[in-house]
Amino acid sequence: MESYPDAYLQYLTEIRDMAVPMLDAILRENDLRPVGTGFIDIITQTDRCPGFVTCVSDLGIAIEMVTLWCHCTDENRQRYGCPHGYGGPKCDGGYFSEMCERDSFEITMDALSSSAPGALKHEVHKCNEQAMNYVRYGMKRRSDYSPCFVPGFWLAVPDKWKNSWAS
Ligand SMILES: [Zn+2]
């Protein structure tokens, strides 16, 4: 997080008290739960991605990385030969298998440099469009693509921001 542009980091500091409970609410509304104690590896079924990313973008939080997970269920085992990775968190009907040996998609954050809040939010939307383009098109162009793949979003917030499951 040290690598975030100064303007964005400053902005995060200002919105922190409002943004952390809002992020928790967004996660619960979308029935999502981060894998750890923070706001990284938010594994999201593909059909829920547009709604979730829109909420996060409207809050002014950027996505910095998208990791890949295999949605391992009995049905997907038969259809696609899952699991495609290692162990992972349980979900309805199976678990999400961590594909940590594969490269993740990193979003270029250099653009988050406006000091005007309105302009900065616009830049956040641009970053998050990169993430959605990867979910819609980029990950499907991978040579190893399988329909069981689902993205895990890493929000660009300080490590010390903890989700409400952590406490
Ligand atoms: Zn799979």
Residues whose N, C-alpha, C, O or C-beta is under 5 A from the ligand:
A	BS01	ZN	C70 H71 C82 P83 H84 C148
